[in-house]
C-alpha cells in the first residue's frame, strides 16, 4: 500500500498515512479541535528495494543449462593447457 502525505489547510499539520489506491482522499484534519480541510501533497514516493535472489539473469537459468555449464567448466579445467608449438628446425640451404 502506498503512503500519502497530507497537510491541513487551517493549522498546517503535516502527516502521512498508508492507504489503498482505491480509498477516498481524507478530508478532515486528525488534530483534535481542528475541523480544517486537508490537501493531499504530491510525495516523492519510495525507491525500489531489491531483496533476495532473482534479480540477475543467471538466477533463472534452466537446470539443463546449469548442468552443461558445469560439465564444460570441469572438462576445461581437467585437461592441461596445450604446449606451445616449437618452431621447425632451420632447413639447410640447397647445394651445400
Buried (B, 14 or more C-beta within 10 A) or exposed (E): EEEBBBBBEEEEBEBEBEBEEEEEEBEEBEBEEEEBEBEBEEEEEEEEEEEEEEEEEEEEEEEEEEEEEEEEEEEEEEEEEEEEEEEEEEEEEEEE
